[in-house]
């Protein structure tokens, strides 16, 4: 969907637990051009900016759990709603 995607970590926080785990929280931005098919419809050729948050639990140097969230609704708006620069 976004073959030229680049991910940028805007903020990263971590702490250790009594069980020798490291808990990491990161806020990220992914930017790319929609030139491949996806579940969001045919390619639009638009640049999109996706904001998200991820949480990981690490034991040693291994990620043992991970959760990530982002707004699919905002992604759909960026892909399909008319924009001012498109003449709308």
PyMOL Python script that loads the backbone (N, CA, C, O; Angstrom):
from pymol import cmd

cmd.read_pdbstr("""\
ATOM      1  N   UNK A   1       0.808  -1.190   0.000  1.00  0.00           N
ATOM      2  CA  UNK A   1       0.000   0.000   0.000  1.00  0.00           C
ATOM      3  C   UNK A   1       0.857   1.261   0.000  1.00  0.00           C
ATOM      4  O   UNK A   1       0.571   2.208  -0.733  1.00  0.00           O
ATOM      5  N   UNK A   2       1.891   1.277   0.808  1.00  0.00           N
ATOM      6  CA  UNK A   2       2.780   2.439   0.926  1.00  0.00           C
ATOM      7  C   UNK A   2       4.230   1.971   0.770  1.00  0.00           C
ATOM      8  O   UNK A   2       4.970   1.943   1.753  1.00  0.00           O
ATOM      9  N   UNK A   3       4.648   1.603  -0.441  1.00  0.00           N
ATOM     10  CA  UNK A   3       5.984   1.018  -0.598  1.00  0.00           C
ATOM     11  C   UNK A   3       7.133   1.953  -0.233  1.00  0.00           C
ATOM     12  O   UNK A   3       8.235   1.487   0.058  1.00  0.00           O
ATOM     13  N   UNK A   4       6.894   3.261  -0.242  1.00  0.00           N
ATOM     14  CA  UNK A   4       7.951   4.204   0.133  1.00  0.00           C
ATOM     15  C   UNK A   4       7.806   4.688   1.574  1.00  0.00           C
ATOM     16  O   UNK A   4       8.387   5.707   1.946  1.00  0.00           O
ATOM     17  N   UNK A   5       7.040   3.970   2.381  1.00  0.00           N
ATOM     18  CA  UNK A   5       6.749   4.404   3.752  1.00  0.00           C
ATOM     19  C   UNK A   5       8.020   4.602   4.570  1.00  0.00           C
ATOM     20  O   UNK A   5       8.981   3.839   4.472  1.00  0.00           O
ATOM     21  N   UNK A   6       7.985   5.650   5.377  1.00  0.00           N
ATOM     22  CA  UNK A   6       9.050   5.941   6.341  1.00  0.00           C
ATOM     23  C   UNK A   6       8.396   6.151   7.693  1.00  0.00           C
ATOM     24  O   UNK A   6       7.405   6.873   7.802  1.00  0.00           O
ATOM     25  N   UNK A   7       8.949   5.522   8.728  1.00  0.00           N
ATOM     26  CA  UNK A   7       8.410   5.669  10.081  1.00  0.00           C
ATOM     27  C   UNK A   7       9.368   6.509  10.906  1.00  0.00           C
ATOM     28  O   UNK A   7      10.582   6.300  10.895  1.00  0.00           O
ATOM     29  N   UNK A   8       8.792   7.458  11.617  1.00  0.00           N
ATOM     30  CA  UNK A   8       9.564   8.350  12.483  1.00  0.00           C
ATOM     31  C   UNK A   8       9.021   8.231  13.898  1.00  0.00           C
ATOM     32  O   UNK A   8       7.813   8.326  14.116  1.00  0.00           O
ATOM     33  N   UNK A   9       9.910   8.025  14.851  1.00  0.00           N
ATOM     34  CA  UNK A   9       9.482   7.979  16.249  1.00  0.00           C
ATOM     35  C   UNK A   9       9.584   9.387  16.818  1.00  0.00           C
ATOM     36  O   UNK A   9      10.669   9.959  16.917  1.00  0.00           O
ATOM     37  N   UNK A  10       8.426   9.932  17.190  1.00  0.00           N
ATOM     38  CA  UNK A  10       8.354  11.295  17.698  1.00  0.00           C
ATOM     39  C   UNK A  10       8.706  11.364  19.177  1.00  0.00           C
ATOM     40  O   UNK A  10       9.351  12.314  19.620  1.00  0.00           O
ATOM     41  N   UNK A  11       8.285  10.365  19.940  1.00  0.00           N
ATOM     42  CA  UNK A  11       8.555  10.298  21.377  1.00  0.00           C
ATOM     43  C   UNK A  11       8.703   8.836  21.765  1.00  0.00           C
ATOM     44  O   UNK A  11       7.970   7.984  21.262  1.00  0.00           O
ATOM     45  N   UNK A  12       9.638   8.537  22.649  1.00  0.00           N
ATOM     46  CA  UNK A  12       9.800   7.185  23.169  1.00  0.00           C
ATOM     47  C   UNK A  12      10.053   7.280  24.670  1.00  0.00           C
ATOM     48  O   UNK A  12      10.902   8.049  25.120  1.00  0.00           O
ATOM     49  N   UNK A  13       9.309   6.492  25.436  1.00  0.00           N
ATOM     50  CA  UNK A  13       9.473   6.432  26.887  1.00  0.00           C
ATOM     51  C   UNK A  13       9.596   4.971  27.280  1.00  0.00           C
ATOM     52  O   UNK A  13       9.034   4.099  26.616  1.00  0.00           O
ATOM     53  N   UNK A  14      10.330   4.694  28.358  1.00  0.00           N
ATOM     54  CA  UNK A  14      10.471   3.317  28.820  1.00  0.00           C
ATOM     55  C   UNK A  14      10.724   3.304  30.313  1.00  0.00           C
ATOM     56  O   UNK A  14      11.176   4.290  30.894  1.00  0.00           O
ATOM     57  N   UNK A  15      10.424   2.172  30.919  1.00  0.00           N
ATOM     58  CA  UNK A  15      10.778   1.932  32.316  1.00  0.00           C
ATOM     59  C   UNK A  15      10.944   0.431  32.520  1.00  0.00           C
ATOM     60  O   UNK A  15      10.501  -0.379  31.705  1.00  0.00           O
ATOM     61  N   UNK A  16      11.581   0.088  33.608  1.00  0.00           N
ATOM     62  CA  UNK A  16      11.795  -1.322  33.925  1.00  0.00           C
ATOM     63  C   UNK A  16      10.851  -1.722  35.051  1.00  0.00           C
ATOM     64  O   UNK A  16      10.423  -0.892  35.853  1.00  0.00           O
ATOM     65  N   UNK A  17      10.540  -3.012  35.091  1.00  0.00           N
ATOM     66  CA  UNK A  17       9.646  -3.522  36.120  1.00  0.00           C
ATOM     67  C   UNK A  17      10.430  -4.415  37.071  1.00  0.00           C
ATOM     68  O   UNK A  17      11.581  -4.764  36.810  1.00  0.00           O
ATOM     69  N   UNK A  18       9.792  -4.775  38.170  1.00  0.00           N
ATOM     70  CA  UNK A  18      10.423  -5.668  39.143  1.00  0.00           C
ATOM     71  C   UNK A  18      10.684  -7.051  38.554  1.00  0.00           C
ATOM     72  O   UNK A  18      11.549  -7.782  39.036  1.00  0.00           O
ATOM     73  N   UNK A  19       9.934  -7.410  37.509  1.00  0.00           N
ATOM     74  CA  UNK A  19      10.097  -8.725  36.868  1.00  0.00           C
ATOM     75  C   UNK A  19      11.171  -8.705  35.783  1.00  0.00           C
ATOM     76  O   UNK A  19      11.230  -9.630  34.973  1.00  0.00           O
ATOM     77  N   UNK A  20      12.006  -7.695  35.742  1.00  0.00           N
ATOM     78  CA  UNK A  20      13.062  -7.555  34.739  1.00  0.00           C
ATOM     79  C   UNK A  20      12.527  -7.390  33.324  1.00  0.00           C
ATOM     80  O   UNK A  20      13.168  -7.801  32.356  1.00  0.00           O
ATOM     81  N   UNK A  21      11.363  -6.792  33.211  1.00  0.00           N
ATOM     82  CA  UNK A  21      10.840  -6.456  31.896  1.00  0.00           C
ATOM     83  C   UNK A  21      11.108  -4.978  31.644  1.00  0.00           C
ATOM     84  O   UNK A  21      11.269  -4.181  32.568  1.00  0.00           O
ATOM     85  N   UNK A  22      11.147  -4.650  30.380  1.00  0.00           N
ATOM     86  CA  UNK A  22      11.210  -3.242  29.987  1.00  0.00           C
ATOM     87  C   UNK A  22       9.914  -2.945  29.267  1.00  0.00           C
ATOM     88  O   UNK A  22       9.523  -3.670  28.352  1.00  0.00           O
ATOM     89  N   UNK A  23       9.247  -1.877  29.679  1.00  0.00           N
ATOM     90  CA  UNK A  23       8.014  -1.463  29.016  1.00  0.00           C
ATOM     91  C   UNK A  23       8.317  -0.186  28.244  1.00  0.00           C
ATOM     92  O   UNK A  23       8.845   0.781  28.793  1.00  0.00           O
ATOM     93  N   UNK A  24       7.970  -0.203  26.951  1.00  0.00           N
ATOM     94  CA  UNK A  24       8.280   0.911  26.060  1.00  0.00           C
ATOM     95  C   UNK A  24       6.978   1.449  25.476  1.00  0.00           C
ATOM     96  O   UNK A  24       6.100   0.682  25.082  1.00  0.00           O
ATOM     97  N   UNK A  25       6.864   2.766  25.425  1.00  0.00           N
ATOM     98  CA  UNK A  25       5.735   3.423  24.760  1.00  0.00           C
ATOM     99  C   UNK A  25       6.318   4.395  23.749  1.00  0.00           C
ATOM    100  O   UNK A  25       7.223   5.167  24.068  1.00  0.00           O
ATOM    101  N   UNK A  26       5.799   4.356  22.535  1.00  0.00           N
ATOM    102  CA  UNK A  26       6.304   5.248  21.503  1.00  0.00           C
ATOM    103  C   UNK A  26       5.181   5.847  20.680  1.00  0.00           C
ATOM    104  O   UNK A  26       4.224   5.167  20.308  1.00  0.00           O
ATOM    105  N   UNK A  27       5.319   7.135  20.404  1.00  0.00           N
ATOM    106  CA  UNK A  27       4.402   7.821  19.488  1.00  0.00           C
ATOM    107  C   UNK A  27       5.141   7.978  18.185  1.00  0.00           C
ATOM    108  O   UNK A  27       6.286   8.431  18.172  1.00  0.00           O
ATOM    109  N   UNK A  28       4.496   7.606  17.069  1.00  0.00           N
ATOM    110  CA  UNK A  28       5.181   7.582  15.786  1.00  0.00           C
ATOM    111  C   UNK A  28       4.329   8.199  14.687  1.00  0.00           C
ATOM    112  O   UNK A  28       3.115   8.362  14.814  1.00  0.00           O
ATOM    113  N   UNK A  29       5.017   8.531  13.607  1.00  0.00           N
ATOM    114  CA  UNK A  29       4.386   9.043  12.397  1.00  0.00           C
ATOM    115  C   UNK A  29       4.900   8.202  11.237  1.00  0.00           C
ATOM    116  O   UNK A  29       6.101   7.962  11.118  1.00  0.00           O
ATOM    117  N   UNK A  30       3.982   7.757  10.384  1.00  0.00           N
ATOM    118  CA  UNK A  30       4.352   7.017   9.190  1.00  0.00           C
ATOM    119  C   UNK A  30       3.879   7.834   7.989  1.00  0.00           C
ATOM    120  O   UNK A  30       2.714   8.227   7.914  1.00  0.00           O
ATOM    121  N   UNK A  31       4.786   8.084   7.060  1.00  0.00           N
ATOM    122  CA  UNK A  31       4.478   8.893   5.884  1.00  0.00           C
ATOM    123  C   UNK A  31       4.804   8.071   4.644  1.00  0.00           C
ATOM    124  O   UNK A  31       5.871   7.464   4.555  1.00  0.00           O
ATOM    125  N   UNK A  32       3.874   8.054   3.685  1.00  0.00           N
ATOM    126  CA  UNK A  32       4.118   7.302   2.463  1.00  0.00           C
ATOM    127  C   UNK A  32       3.114   7.657   1.385  1.00  0.00           C
ATOM    128  O   UNK A  32       2.153   8.390   1.621  1.00  0.00           O
ATOM    129  N   UNK A  33       3.355   7.122   0.194  1.00  0.00           N
ATOM    130  CA  UNK A  33       2.502   7.378  -0.962  1.00  0.00           C
ATOM    131  C   UNK A  33       1.688   6.127  -1.263  1.00  0.00           C
ATOM    132  O   UNK A  33       2.248   5.037  -1.388  1.00  0.00           O
ATOM    133  N   UNK A  34       0.378   6.275  -1.379  1.00  0.00           N
ATOM    134  CA  UNK A  34      -0.525   5.150  -1.618  1.00  0.00           C
ATOM    135  C   UNK A  34      -0.502   4.765  -3.101  1.00  0.00           C
ATOM    136  O   UNK A  34      -1.301   5.261  -3.896  1.00  0.00           O
ATOM    137  N   UNK A  35       0.427   3.872  -3.456  1.00  0.00           N
ATOM    138  CA  UNK A  35       0.515   3.442  -4.851  1.00  0.00           C
ATOM    139  C   UNK A  35       0.306   1.938  -5.018  1.00  0.00           C
ATOM    140  O   UNK A  35       0.502   1.390  -6.103  1.00  0.00           O
ATOM    141  N   UNK A  36      -0.090   1.283  -3.935  1.00  0.00           N
ATOM    142  CA  UNK A  36      -0.374  -0.147  -4.009  1.00  0.00           C
ATOM    143  C   UNK A  36      -1.777  -0.438  -3.515  1.00  0.00           C
ATOM    144  O   UNK A  36      -2.328   0.332  -2.728  1.00  0.00           O
ATOM    145  N   UNK A  37      -2.366  -1.539  -3.965  1.00  0.00           N
ATOM    146  CA  UNK A  37      -3.713  -1.883  -3.523  1.00  0.00           C
ATOM    147  C   UNK A  37      -3.722  -2.257  -2.040  1.00  0.00           C
ATOM    148  O   UNK A  37      -2.711  -2.678  -1.479  1.00  0.00           O
ATOM    149  N   UNK A  38      -4.895  -2.090  -1.424  1.00  0.00           N
ATOM    150  CA  UNK A  38      -5.037  -2.434  -0.009  1.00  0.00           C
ATOM    151  C   UNK A  38      -6.503  -2.648   0.311  1.00  0.00           C
ATOM    152  O   UNK A  38      -7.363  -2.538  -0.563  1.00  0.00           O
ATOM    153  N   UNK A  39      -6.777  -2.948   1.551  1.00  0.00           N
ATOM    154  CA  UNK A  39      -8.167  -3.117   1.971  1.00  0.00           C
ATOM    155  C   UNK A  39      -8.920  -1.791   2.002  1.00  0.00           C
ATOM    156  O   UNK A  39     -10.131  -1.771   2.220  1.00  0.00           O
ATOM    157  N   UNK A  40      -8.210  -0.683   1.786  1.00  0.00           N
ATOM    158  CA  UNK A  40      -8.821   0.644   1.787  1.00  0.00           C
ATOM    159  C   UNK A  40      -9.224   1.091   0.376  1.00  0.00           C
ATOM    160  O   UNK A  40      -9.654   2.228   0.183  1.00  0.00           O
ATOM    161  N   UNK A  41      -9.086   0.209  -0.594  1.00  0.00           N
ATOM    162  CA  UNK A  41      -9.492   0.518  -1.958  1.00  0.00           C
ATOM    163  C   UNK A  41      -8.309   0.567  -2.900  1.00  0.00           C
ATOM    164  O   UNK A  41      -7.178   0.274  -2.514  1.00  0.00           O
ATOM    165  N   UNK A  42      -8.585   0.945  -4.157  1.00  0.00           N
ATOM    166  CA  UNK A  42      -7.512   1.014  -5.143  1.00  0.00           C
ATOM    167  C   UNK A  42      -6.539   2.141  -4.815  1.00  0.00           C
ATOM    168  O   UNK A  42      -6.885   3.058  -4.070  1.00  0.00           O
ATOM    169  N   UNK A  43      -5.324   2.084  -5.365  1.00  0.00           N
ATOM    170  CA  UNK A  43      -4.335   3.135  -5.103  1.00  0.00           C
ATOM    171  C   UNK A  43      -4.862   4.515  -5.513  1.00  0.00           C
ATOM    172  O   UNK A  43      -5.528   4.666  -6.537  1.00  0.00           O
ATOM    173  N   UNK A  44      -4.544   5.514  -4.685  1.00  0.00           N
ATOM    174  CA  UNK A  44      -4.987   6.887  -4.962  1.00  0.00           C
ATOM    175  C   UNK A  44      -3.841   7.792  -5.409  1.00  0.00           C
ATOM    176  O   UNK A  44      -4.078   8.868  -5.957  1.00  0.00           O
ATOM    177  N   UNK A  45      -2.599   7.360  -5.177  1.00  0.00           N
ATOM    178  CA  UNK A  45      -1.454   8.203  -5.498  1.00  0.00           C
ATOM    179  C   UNK A  45      -1.214   9.310  -4.488  1.00  0.00           C
ATOM    180  O   UNK A  45      -0.318  10.133  -4.676  1.00  0.00           O
ATOM    181  N   UNK A  46      -1.989   9.342  -3.435  1.00  0.00           N
ATOM    182  CA  UNK A  46      -1.858  10.403  -2.432  1.00  0.00           C
ATOM    183  C   UNK A  46      -0.790  10.092  -1.394  1.00  0.00           C
ATOM    184  O   UNK A  46      -0.565   8.935  -1.039  1.00  0.00           O
ATOM    185  N   UNK A  47      -0.133  11.154  -0.912  1.00  0.00           N
ATOM    186  CA  UNK A  47       0.758  11.042   0.245  1.00  0.00           C
ATOM    187  C   UNK A  47      -0.124  11.040   1.482  1.00  0.00           C
ATOM    188  O   UNK A  47      -1.050  11.844   1.595  1.00  0.00           O
ATOM    189  N   UNK A  48       0.162  10.144   2.398  1.00  0.00           N
ATOM    190  CA  UNK A  48      -0.601  10.091   3.639  1.00  0.00           C
ATOM    191  C   UNK A  48       0.340  10.185   4.825  1.00  0.00           C
ATOM    192  O   UNK A  48       1.517   9.835   4.747  1.00  0.00           O
ATOM    193  N   UNK A  49      -0.213  10.665   5.915  1.00  0.00           N
ATOM    194  CA  UNK A  49       0.510  10.800   7.184  1.00  0.00           C
ATOM    195  C   UNK A  49      -0.330  10.102   8.240  1.00  0.00           C
ATOM    196  O   UNK A  49      -1.443  10.533   8.542  1.00  0.00           O
ATOM    197  N   UNK A  50       0.205   9.026   8.799  1.00  0.00           N
ATOM    198  CA  UNK A  50      -0.507   8.229   9.794  1.00  0.00           C
ATOM    199  C   UNK A  50       0.173   8.443  11.145  1.00  0.00           C
ATOM    200  O   UNK A  50       1.385   8.268  11.272  1.00  0.00           O
ATOM    201  N   UNK A  51      -0.608   8.819  12.146  1.00  0.00           N
ATOM    202  CA  UNK A  51      -0.101   8.975  13.504  1.00  0.00           C
ATOM    203  C   UNK A  51      -0.506   7.754  14.311  1.00  0.00           C
ATOM    204  O   UNK A  51      -1.634   7.279  14.185  1.00  0.00           O
ATOM    205  N   UNK A  52       0.393   7.240  15.138  1.00  0.00           N
ATOM    206  CA  UNK A  52       0.069   6.062  15.930  1.00  0.00           C
ATOM    207  C   UNK A  52       0.841   6.001  17.225  1.00  0.00           C
ATOM    208  O   UNK A  52       1.759   6.785  17.468  1.00  0.00           O
ATOM    209  N   UNK A  53       0.449   5.054  18.048  1.00  0.00           N
ATOM    210  CA  UNK A  53       1.093   4.811  19.340  1.00  0.00           C
ATOM    211  C   UNK A  53       1.327   3.315  19.453  1.00  0.00           C
ATOM    212  O   UNK A  53       0.458   2.519  19.098  1.00  0.00           O
ATOM    213  N   UNK A  54       2.494   2.929  19.943  1.00  0.00           N
ATOM    214  CA  UNK A  54       2.818   1.518  20.160  1.00  0.00           C
ATOM    215  C   UNK A  54       3.336   1.316  21.572  1.00  0.00           C
ATOM    216  O   UNK A  54       4.012   2.178  22.134  1.00  0.00           O
ATOM    217  N   UNK A  55       3.004   0.156  22.137  1.00  0.00           N
ATOM    218  CA  UNK A  55       3.513  -0.249  23.453  1.00  0.00           C
ATOM    219  C   UNK A  55       4.128  -1.628  23.291  1.00  0.00           C
ATOM    220  O   UNK A  55       3.537  -2.509  22.668  1.00  0.00           O
ATOM    221  N   UNK A  56       5.306  -1.810  23.848  1.00  0.00           N
ATOM    222  CA  UNK A  56       5.968  -3.109  23.812  1.00  0.00           C
ATOM    223  C   UNK A  56       6.410  -3.498  25.213  1.00  0.00           C
ATOM    224  O   UNK A  56       6.768  -2.651  26.031  1.00  0.00           O
ATOM    225  N   UNK A  57       6.375  -4.803  25.470  1.00  0.00           N
ATOM    226  CA  UNK A  57       6.977  -5.363  26.670  1.00  0.00           C
ATOM    227  C   UNK A  57       8.152  -6.205  26.208  1.00  0.00           C
ATOM    228  O   UNK A  57       7.995  -7.098  25.376  1.00  0.00           O
ATOM    229  N   UNK A  58       9.328  -5.920  26.746  1.00  0.00           N
ATOM    230  CA  UNK A  58      10.532  -6.656  26.384  1.00  0.00           C
ATOM    231  C   UNK A  58      11.018  -7.461  27.578  1.00  0.00           C
ATOM    232  O   UNK A  58      11.005  -6.984  28.713  1.00  0.00           O
ATOM    233  N   UNK A  59      11.445  -8.678  27.309  1.00  0.00           N
ATOM    234  CA  UNK A  59      12.129  -9.495  28.298  1.00  0.00           C
ATOM    235  C   UNK A  59      13.484  -9.812  27.697  1.00  0.00           C
ATOM    236  O   UNK A  59      13.571 -10.412  26.627  1.00  0.00           O
ATOM    237  N   UNK A  60      14.537  -9.411  28.381  1.00  0.00           N
ATOM    238  CA  UNK A  60      15.861  -9.492  27.774  1.00  0.00           C
ATOM    239  C   UNK A  60      15.871  -8.542  26.598  1.00  0.00           C
ATOM    240  O   UNK A  60      15.537  -7.367  26.753  1.00  0.00           O
ATOM    241  N   UNK A  61      16.239  -9.013  25.447  1.00  0.00           N
ATOM    242  CA  UNK A  61      16.239  -8.164  24.257  1.00  0.00           C
ATOM    243  C   UNK A  61      15.115  -8.544  23.288  1.00  0.00           C
ATOM    244  O   UNK A  61      15.133  -8.145  22.124  1.00  0.00           O
ATOM    245  N   UNK A  62      14.125  -9.327  23.782  1.00  0.00           N
ATOM    246  CA  UNK A  62      13.040  -9.801  22.918  1.00  0.00           C
ATOM    247  C   UNK A  62      11.730  -9.108  23.244  1.00  0.00           C
ATOM    248  O   UNK A  62      11.381  -8.929  24.411  1.00  0.00           O
ATOM    249  N   UNK A  63      11.012  -8.722  22.207  1.00  0.00           N
ATOM    250  CA  UNK A  63       9.670  -8.186  22.381  1.00  0.00           C
ATOM    251  C   UNK A  63       8.744  -9.373  22.612  1.00  0.00           C
ATOM    252  O   UNK A  63       8.634 -10.253  21.759  1.00  0.00           O
ATOM    253  N   UNK A  64       8.073  -9.400  23.770  1.00  0.00           N
ATOM    254  CA  UNK A  64       7.183 -10.518  24.083  1.00  0.00           C
ATOM    255  C   UNK A  64       5.708 -10.141  23.922  1.00  0.00           C
ATOM    256  O   UNK A  64       4.860 -11.025  23.805  1.00  0.00           O
ATOM    257  N   UNK A  65       5.390  -8.845  23.915  1.00  0.00           N
ATOM    258  CA  UNK A  65       4.031  -8.367  23.663  1.00  0.00           C
ATOM    259  C   UNK A  65       4.126  -7.012  22.986  1.00  0.00           C
ATOM    260  O   UNK A  65       5.040  -6.230  23.247  1.00  0.00           O
ATOM    261  N   UNK A  66       3.160  -6.748  22.106  1.00  0.00           N
ATOM    262  CA  UNK A  66       3.132  -5.446  21.449  1.00  0.00           C
ATOM    263  C   UNK A  66       1.697  -5.073  21.109  1.00  0.00           C
ATOM    264  O   UNK A  66       0.907  -5.923  20.698  1.00  0.00           O
ATOM    265  N   UNK A  67       1.365  -3.803  21.282  1.00  0.00           N
ATOM    266  CA  UNK A  67       0.069  -3.244  20.886  1.00  0.00           C
ATOM    267  C   UNK A  67       0.343  -1.970  20.117  1.00  0.00           C
ATOM    268  O   UNK A  67       1.183  -1.164  20.517  1.00  0.00           O
ATOM    269  N   UNK A  68      -0.357  -1.786  19.020  1.00  0.00           N
ATOM    270  CA  UNK A  68      -0.242  -0.558  18.238  1.00  0.00           C
ATOM    271  C   UNK A  68      -1.632  -0.096  17.845  1.00  0.00           C
ATOM    272  O   UNK A  68      -2.509  -0.902  17.533  1.00  0.00           O
ATOM    273  N   UNK A  69      -1.818   1.220  17.864  1.00  0.00           N
ATOM    274  CA  UNK A  69      -3.090   1.793  17.437  1.00  0.00           C
ATOM    275  C   UNK A  69      -2.822   2.988  16.536  1.00  0.00           C
ATOM    276  O   UNK A  69      -1.832   3.701  16.697  1.00  0.00           O
ATOM    277  N   UNK A  70      -3.731   3.191  15.578  1.00  0.00           N
ATOM    278  CA  UNK A  70      -3.712   4.373  14.730  1.00  0.00           C
ATOM    279  C   UNK A  70      -5.144   4.603  14.276  1.00  0.00           C
ATOM    280  O   UNK A  70      -5.989   3.719  14.415  1.00  0.00           O
ATOM    281  N   UNK A  71      -5.421   5.774  13.740  1.00  0.00           N
ATOM    282  CA  UNK A  71      -6.776   6.112  13.345  1.00  0.00           C
ATOM    283  C   UNK A  71      -7.030   5.695  11.898  1.00  0.00           C
ATOM    284  O   UNK A  71      -6.585   6.362  10.964  1.00  0.00           O
ATOM    285  N   UNK A  72      -7.743   4.592  11.722  1.00  0.00           N
ATOM    286  CA  UNK A  72      -8.114   4.165  10.368  1.00  0.00           C
ATOM    287  C   UNK A  72      -9.046   5.180   9.719  1.00  0.00           C
ATOM    288  O   UNK A  72      -9.004   5.379   8.505  1.00  0.00           O
ATOM    289  N   UNK A  73      -9.886   5.822  10.528  1.00  0.00           N
ATOM    290  CA  UNK A  73     -10.807   6.824   9.991  1.00  0.00           C
ATOM    291  C   UNK A  73     -10.032   7.979   9.359  1.00  0.00           C
ATOM    292  O   UNK A  73     -10.370   8.419   8.260  1.00  0.00           O
ATOM    293  N   UNK A  74      -8.999   8.473  10.039  1.00  0.00           N
ATOM    294  CA  UNK A  74      -8.188   9.554   9.462  1.00  0.00           C
ATOM    295  C   UNK A  74      -7.459   9.094   8.207  1.00  0.00           C
ATOM    296  O   UNK A  74      -7.324   9.862   7.255  1.00  0.00           O
ATOM    297  N   UNK A  75      -6.989   7.856   8.194  1.00  0.00           N
ATOM    298  CA  UNK A  75      -6.331   7.324   7.002  1.00  0.00           C
ATOM    299  C   UNK A  75      -7.308   7.289   5.829  1.00  0.00           C
ATOM    300  O   UNK A  75      -6.952   7.682   4.718  1.00  0.00           O
ATOM    301  N   UNK A  76      -8.526   6.827   6.063  1.00  0.00           N
ATOM    302  CA  UNK A  76      -9.538   6.801   5.002  1.00  0.00           C
ATOM    303  C   UNK A  76      -9.840   8.202   4.491  1.00  0.00           C
ATOM    304  O   UNK A  76     -10.005   8.401   3.287  1.00  0.00           O
ATOM    305  N   UNK A  77      -9.914   9.174   5.394  1.00  0.00           N
ATOM    306  CA  UNK A  77     -10.139  10.561   4.968  1.00  0.00           C
ATOM    307  C   UNK A  77      -9.005  11.045   4.085  1.00  0.00           C
ATOM    308  O   UNK A  77      -9.248  11.672   3.053  1.00  0.00           O
ATOM    309  N   UNK A  78      -7.768  10.762   4.475  1.00  0.00           N
ATOM    310  CA  UNK A  78      -6.620  11.200   3.678  1.00  0.00           C
ATOM    311  C   UNK A  78      -6.604  10.540   2.305  1.00  0.00           C
ATOM    312  O   UNK A  78      -6.188  11.154   1.322  1.00  0.00           O
ATOM    313  N   UNK A  79      -7.052   9.300   2.239  1.00  0.00           N
ATOM    314  CA  UNK A  79      -7.037   8.573   0.971  1.00  0.00           C
ATOM    315  C   UNK A  79      -8.175   8.967   0.030  1.00  0.00           C
ATOM    316  O   UNK A  79      -7.990   8.986  -1.187  1.00  0.00           O
ATOM    317  N   UNK A  80      -9.347   9.279   0.578  1.00  0.00           N
ATOM    318  CA  UNK A  80     -10.523   9.355  -0.282  1.00  0.00           C
ATOM    319  C   UNK A  80     -11.300  10.668  -0.298  1.00  0.00           C
ATOM    320  O   UNK A  80     -12.023  10.921  -1.262  1.00  0.00           O
ATOM    321  N   UNK A  81     -11.186  11.509   0.718  1.00  0.00           N
ATOM    322  CA  UNK A  81     -11.959  12.756   0.696  1.00  0.00           C
ATOM    323  C   UNK A  81     -11.291  13.794  -0.211  1.00  0.00           C
ATOM    324  O   UNK A  81     -10.064  13.854  -0.287  1.00  0.00           O
ATOM    325  N   UNK A  82     -12.096  14.608  -0.897  1.00  0.00           N
ATOM    326  CA  UNK A  82     -11.519  15.662  -1.735  1.00  0.00           C
ATOM    327  C   UNK A  82     -10.681  16.627  -0.890  1.00  0.00           C
ATOM    328  O   UNK A  82     -11.001  16.905   0.266  1.00  0.00           O
ATOM    329  N   UNK A  83      -9.625  17.120  -1.485  1.00  0.00           N
ATOM    330  CA  UNK A  83      -8.731  18.092  -0.824  1.00  0.00           C
ATOM    331  C   UNK A  83      -8.757  19.397  -1.580  1.00  0.00           C
ATOM    332  O   UNK A  83      -9.074  19.421  -2.769  1.00  0.00           O
ATOM    333  N   UNK A  84      -8.430  20.476  -0.911  1.00  0.00           N
ATOM    334  CA  UNK A  84      -8.397  21.793  -1.536  1.00  0.00           C
ATOM    335  C   UNK A  84      -7.428  21.800  -2.723  1.00  0.00           C
ATOM    336  O   UNK A  84      -7.730  22.381  -3.766  1.00  0.00           O
ATOM    337  N   UNK A  85      -6.261  21.154  -2.566  1.00  0.00           N
ATOM    338  CA  UNK A  85      -5.276  21.145  -3.652  1.00  0.00           C
ATOM    339  C   UNK A  85      -5.720  20.312  -4.842  1.00  0.00           C
ATOM    340  O   UNK A  85      -5.148  20.416  -5.927  1.00  0.00           O
ATOM    341  N   UNK A  86      -6.766  19.465  -4.634  1.00  0.00           N
ATOM    342  CA  UNK A  86      -7.333  18.694  -5.750  1.00  0.00           C
ATOM    343  C   UNK A  86      -8.400  19.471  -6.499  1.00  0.00           C
ATOM    344  O   UNK A  86      -9.009  18.945  -7.431  1.00  0.00           O
ATOM    345  N   UNK A  87      -8.637  20.727  -6.102  1.00  0.00           N
ATOM    346  CA  UNK A  87      -9.640  21.554  -6.761  1.00  0.00           C
ATOM    347  C   UNK A  87     -11.020  21.434  -6.141  1.00  0.00           C
ATOM    348  O   UNK A  87     -12.009  21.851  -6.743  1.00  0.00           O
ATOM    349  N   UNK A  88     -11.096  20.866  -4.937  1.00  0.00           N
ATOM    350  CA  UNK A  88     -12.412  20.699  -4.282  1.00  0.00           C
ATOM    351  C   UNK A  88     -12.789  21.939  -3.500  1.00  0.00           C
ATOM    352  O   UNK A  88     -13.856  21.982  -2.887  1.00  0.00           O
TER     353      UNK A  88
END
""", "prot")
cmd.dss("prot")
cmd.show_as("cartoon", "prot")
cmd.util.cbc("prot")
cmd.orient("prot")
